Amino acid sequence: MLMTSLLLAASISGTQLISAGSDDDYSREIESWRKQRLERLQAPDGWLSLVGLEWLKPGISKIGSASDNDIVIAKAPAHLGRIDWEGDKVTIKLAADSGATIDGKALASAEMLDDAHAVPTTIAFGSVRFYLIDRAGGKKGLRIKDSEAKTRTGFLGIEHYPVDPGWRVEAKWVAFDPPHTLEIPNVIGTIDKMPVPGKAVFEHDGKTFELLPVLETDDADELFFIIADKTSGKETYGAARFFYSAMPKDGKVVIDFNKAYNPPCAFTSFATCPLAPPENRLGMAVTAGEKKYRGSHH
């Protein structure tokens, strides 16, 4: 949440540039946000631990490290077990000697709840864990993470533009009634249709710009922005950067480009990140937020 006690506004043609009560206070707020962002990214099960994405086929898929499995996971037992996908239901059955756990318990089998649930069913063995993901077009797959992944142990850190209060703006909020729908492409070639409750309209260097945020869930309490700009593919990650904003209030919404961050796809080829839609490709250089990752696989 933004620290409203720090906000002082100067009106500019319906858009307000926001500056903090002091630049030092604002810089500390952003540095604290960056620290928390790094902690989440570097967590044992954070995005840097992602090592695999295996798409399932309907029916039975055998899993293990042996080459005769349908899905081969290097650190798994030779024959970990099997996954049955029938209709809308996916079930895992572990081999008796697998040594793996299901949600931390020594269970023989279980229905696999996917990542649409707050806590997806997780299978773990050693430093590795995986869970089911569900994507547009009926695609289901296994997201595999390893706390010992080289992307995590060899993480190079993130470079940022200098914190600049001028990139924190109070935009005019134009609500859509009813909400619009925006088609969001992703790196796996499918399209997600997401609700857009309105648009944020703001000015920069005398020009007017608009951004369309989406709602990630029906009960979302934040706006999610997927953007690209003239730094994309040069100084910043090419596909998109993300940031969140608090819900609009009194016809205004605060957008802070200093919190623009790289999607998981900037660090691993096994994520399924959304791409910036044409509507959110800004015709200006947003010199704020995270820069391109030095260790990018792209």
Beta strands, then each sheet from edge to edge (+ up, - down):
strand 1: 8-12
strand 2: 15-19
strand 3: 50-55
strand 4: 59-64
strand 5: 71-72
strand 6: 81-86
strand 7: 89-94
strand 8: 101-102
strand 9: 109-111
strand 10: 122-125
strand 11: 128-135
strand 12: 139-146
strand 13: 168-185
strand 14: 191-204
strand 15: 207-211
strand 16: 222-227
strand 17: 241-246
strand 18: 252-256
sheet 1: 1+ 2- 13+ 14- 15+
sheet 2: 1+ 2- 13+ 18-
sheet 3: 3+ 12- 11+ 10- 8+
sheet 4: 5+ 4+ 6- 7+ 9-
sheet 5: 16+ 17-
end
